[in-house]
Amino acid sequence: MKPALPSQLRRSRAAGLAVLLVELATAPAISSAAAAKAPASSALYLVGGTDAASAATIARVASVDLSQNDRFSEIAVSGHHILLYGSASQSTYPEVASTCFSASVEPSSLVLSDGRSGSCADPRLQGQEVLPVFGVDKDLKASTGGPSAVVRIAHVVPRSPGYRLGPVVMTFPALAWGDSAPSWTYGGGDLWLYGWDNPGGADLLRISATTGDVVQRVRVPKIWHAVLAYNDEGLWMAPSGQTGSPEALYLVAPGATHASAVFHFPDDGFAKWMLGSGDVLWLNAQPRPVSKVGVVWMLRGPKATPVWHVRESPKIAQVSETLGGSGMIGNDSDGLWAAVPTAFDQQLVVRMGPASGLLSAEVTLRARYPGSAKYLYLSPLTSWRGTTLEGSFFLLDPPVPPPAGASTLGRFSALYRVTPAG
């Protein structure tokens, strides 16, 4: 997870910033003038390397320096604009993360505007109508001992302060946050919240993305640290590398009362990443032992019918090794993208053709993080965030505060727009 939030929290890449609150707080809004930045810089970058199947290209790249603003650690699409948002807190304790910030980005100019700040429970700061809000109830004891963490749903309302918190919909042991916290994603006009060991009953909740009401409770297989994705066929659930026992790929179709196993991973495998768009699902299946080469699949329809599969590229393997979870973003129209760290201050932007599985290296970017690291996974670039819009890849390299007593890391942060040549 990004430095501004608890690293223990599990969530889908599409879900957005985790909201962790015990007490809510508001702050004065940032003026649009204060949020606006200098015009984005533009440049052409020569690709630093390609797969054998892809030819060298030149991607068009524009960027804006965010080094003077350390508030943004997440990125999403909101309407026809890019939305940046994040938490002011650097604490790993959920009680502290109470103030969040957001700003809108015009895609063509990369100029920031409409800067806002307020309670992290306000869904509007993330461009949403509803949002899961996490907290700790010290008076509610967990079955395993210690206090319980609780999940409530915030939804936008017309009256002040602009949102309302609903009742508790899920609980889990607060002392086992990293192992028990639920995952979630949005899709089909709903918020899907999955707790693999919810003592309150149903594991999967379908919540209206407009009213915040729980509209369905479904008992599904228990998948520890599941990877979630949504497309027109419904909600897909897959085991991750942290899932202990072998599991299948499951589909919860719209209106279904159960999950159906539709794809079985070879060699007790798991999903490194998974994306859905239209009636298609892309899946990177990793067999065990992990020294074996993974396979990227394109699956179509409710039965996950294979369309194509290709051996995993070392570039994509790097994504999962450094990030874990869903290490690619995109869809069928914009393509599938990742920003693979290749050095402490360098990353390779790659694009996978959604209809073919062919991988192209689009551009090599060098971040201005000072210092060096012995191990690549210590690089701030492993916390990159991205989204796609109108054929381009928007990459956010996050702000990273220097560690206590050290000065090797600066507060560099940048937003890039990468557009394929042609």
N, C-alpha and C positions, 0 to 999 in steps of 0.2 A: 504493500500500500504506500501511498504517498506520505511524505514526512509529516504533513499537517494533521494526520488522523491516526488513530490506533492501528498498528500494523496487524493486530490480531483479527480484525473484522473481515469476514468473508462476504463477498458479494459478486454478482455478475458484473462484467465490464460495462454492460449497458445500463446498469442500475443507477449510477450516479454516486454522489457523496453520501457517506454514511452519516446519519444524524444521531448524535449521542448526547442526551440531555438528562439532567435531573431538575435543574432550574432553568427557566427560559429567560433570555435577556434580549434587549433590542439596543441598537446603536443608531446614531444619526446617519442618514443616507449620504453616500458620496455623491458629490455633484458631477454632472456629466462632463463639465469642463475639467474637473480634476482627474477624471478617469481617462480622458482622451490622451492619446499618445502621438508622437511624431509619426509622419507617414511611413509606411512599411518600406523597407529596402528590397530591391529586386536584383536578382543575379541569375546566371546560368551556371549549373554545376555539372561537371562531367562525372558520369557514373564510375564508381570505384571498382566495379567488378560485376560479372554476370554469371548465371548458370550457363551450362553448355547449350541449353535449349533457347536461350534468349540472346538477342543481339544488343550491343551497346547502344544506348540512347542518351539523349540530353533532356532532362526534366527542367521545367521552368519552376523556379523557386522564389518566393517572396517571404520576407520575415519582418517581425517587429520585436524589438528588444523589450522585455518585461522586467529587466533587472531591478528597476526602481519600484516594482510592485510585487511583493512576495505573497500576495493573497490568493493567487489562482493556482490550483493544483488539479483541477478537473476541467473537461471540455465536453460539450455536447452540441447538437443541432437544436435550435429553437426557431421554428418557422423557417424563414429564409436567411437567418443569421446564425453565427456561431456564438455560443454562450460559454464564458469562462466563469468558474466559481471555485470557492474553497473556504476553508475554515481558518480563523485567526489563531487557533490554538495549536501549539506544538506538543501538548501533553498527551500521554498515553492513557490518561484517566478520563472516562466518559463524562464526568461531571463538568469538565472544564470547557469542552468544545461547544460553546453556546453562541458565538458570533460568527456569521458567515458573510461572504462578499460575492458579488457577481458583476459582470459587465458584458454588454453585447458587443460583438465584433462584426463589422461590415465585411463580408467575404472578399470583395474585390480589392478594397483598400487596406484591410486589416486595421482600420481605425477603431479604437475602443470608445464606447459611449454608454449612456444609461447606467452608470455605476451605482450600485446599491449595497447596503449592508443591513443586517438585522439578525433576528434569531435564526439559527440553523434549522429550526422546525418549520420555517416558512417555505412551502414547496415552490413558491414563485422564484426564489433565488436560484433554483435548479431548473427553471423552465417547466415545472410540472404542476399538476393540479392536486396530486396526492403524494405523500412521502412517508416511509416508515421512520419512526422516531424511537430511538433506543434510550433506555435509562436503567437505573439500578434502584430497586425497592428493597431497602435494608430490613424492612419489617416482614417481607415475604421470603420465607426460607426455602431454599432449593432442596430437592430430595437428596442431593449429594452433599449437602452442607453449605453453609454460607448463604449470602443473599441471592436473590433472583434478579436477573436482568429481565426487563419487560419491554415489549414492543407495542407501541400505539401508532395509529395512523392519523397524520395531519392532512386536512384538506382545505382548499381555498374557499373562503366565504366573503361576501361583500362587505361585512362590517369589520371594524377595527378589532384586532391588529391585522386582519386580512386572511387569517387561517384559524382553524379550530382543531384541537386534539381530541380524538375519539377515545374509547375505552381500550383497555389492554386486550390485545388479540393473540399474543403469544408470549411465553416465558421460556427462559433457559438459565442454567447456572452461571452466575456472574463470574465465579472463580474459574470457570472453564470457557471463558469467552472465545478464545481462539479455536476451540474444538467444537463448540456448541452453537455459536452465533448463526442465525439463519442467512440464507442467500436470497436474492430477489432480482427480478427484472420486470420490465414493462412489455406489454404486447396485447393486441386485440382489444384495446380500450380498457385494459385491466392492469392492475399491479399484482404480480404473482410472488408470494412470500413462502419460502420453503424452509422449515426447521426440521432437520433430520431426526431430532430426538425431542420433540415438543411434548412435555408432560401433560399439556392441556388437551391432547387428543389428536385431531387431524394434523398431518404433517404439512400439507399444502393448502394455502389459503388463496382464493381468487377474490381480489378486492377491486371494487369499481374505481377506475382512475378519475372519476369526476366527483363522486359523493364520498368516497372513503369507506363505504359500507362493505362488509364481508358478504359476498354474494354466493360463495360456494366453499365448502370444506371437503377436501378429498384426502383419503388415506392412500398413500403411495409407498412404494418400497423405500426403506431407509438407506440413503446413499450419503455417506459421510463426505462432506465437502464436495457436493455435486456441482457440476458445470451446467448452467442453464442457458437456453436460447429459445427464441420464439419466432415462428413464421406463420403463414396462413393455415398450416395444418394444426397448430396448437403449440403447447409448451413441451419442449424437449429437455430431458434430464439425463445426464451421463456421469459416470464415475470419473473422478480426477485421479491424479497420481497419488493423492493422499488417502484415497478410498482403499480400505484394507482388503476386503473380499471381492471377488469378481462380480461384476454387475453388467447388465445389458444397457443399451440405449432405450429409454422409455419415452413414449408420447402420451401426453394428456390432451386429447382432442377437445375442441370447444364443446361444452355441455357434457363431457364424459364424466363418469363417476369413479373411474379407476384409471391407472396408468397401464399402457400396453407395451410389452417388450417387442421391439421391431427390428433390432439390429444387435448382434452379439459380437463382442470384441474378440478377435483371435488371441490366443495365448494369454488369457486372463488379463487383457489389456485395459486401457483407459483412454479418456479423451484429453489431449493436451490443450486443444482449443476447439470451439464450436461456434458457428455463426448461422443464422437463418435469414432468408429473404424470399418473399413470394412462397412458392411451394418447394423451395430448395433448402437443403441443409448441407453445410460444409463441415467436415469433421476430420481432425487430425488424430488418428488412432495409433497409440503407442503400445506395442506388445511388451510383455515381460519375458526375460529381464530387459531393462531399459537400454542395454547395449545393442539390442536389435534395432533395425531401422524402422521408423514409423511410416505410416501410409496416410496420405490425405485423400479423403473420399468426397465425392459429390453425390448426395442422396436426394431422391425426389419423391414427393407424395407421402401419404400417410403410412405406407409400408416401408419407407426408407429404401426405395429401389435404387441400387447403384447405377450411376450414369457414367462416371469415370473414377479411376483412382490412380495416383502417382506416388512414387517413393518420396518420402520426406526429404526436402533439401536441407543441407547443413545450416543454411541461413535461418530456416524456420525452426529447426531444432534449437538453435541459439535463443530464439524468442522464448520458448518454453523454459529453457534452463535458467534464464535470467529473470523471467517474469512469473512463470507459472500461470495456471488458469487459462483464460481465453486470451491468447497472445496475438490475435489478429482482429482487425476491425474492417467493416465495409459491408457491401451488398452486391446484388447482381448488376446494378447499373454503374456503380462507382468503382468496382473491383475490390479485392481483398488486400489490405495493406498492413505493414508492420514496420517498425523502426528498430532495427536490430543493433544493439551496442556491439561494436567491434573493437573498441578500446575505451579507456576511461573517459575520454572526451570526444569520442567519435561514434557515429551511428550510420548504418546503411539502411536507407529506405527502400523497401522491396514491395512489389505489387504482384499479386497472383491473379491470372486471368480466371474469372469465375466460371467460364464455360469450358476451359481447357485444363486448368491446373498448372499452366506454364508460368514460371516465375521470372520476373525481370527485376534487375537492380536499377532503380530509378536515379538515386543520387546518394552521395556520401556527404554528411554534414558534420562539421566540427564545432562542438559547443565550447563556450569560453569558461568552462569550469577550471579554475586554477588547481595546480597540484597534480598528483598522479596516485594511482592505487595499484597494489600488487595483484589484486584479484579483480576481475572484471565485474563480478556481481556487486562490488562495493561502489560501482559508478553510479552517480545520480541519474544517469540515462536509463537505468533499469526501471525507473518510475515514470517513463514517458506515458502520455495519454494522447489519444487521437480520435478523430471522427472523420467522416467523409461528407461532402456536399457537392453536388453538380460536377462529379468527375474528379474532384481534387481531394487530396489528403491534407487534413489540418492536424499538425503535430504540435503538442505542447510539451516542452521540456521544463520540468517543474523547478520551482525555487527550492534550494536546499540550504538550510542554515548551517553554519559551521558547528562541528561537535564541541562540546564543552572542553575548554582548554586547548583547542586546536584552531588552526587558521588555514588548513589545507583546502577547504571548500569555500567558495564565494557564494553570493546570492544570485548568481546568474539564472535567468529564466528567459525563454523565448517562445514565440509562436511562429510556425512556418506554414506556408501553403505550398504544397508540391503538386504540380499539374503535369501529367505525362506529356511527352512530346507528341505532336500530331493531334 
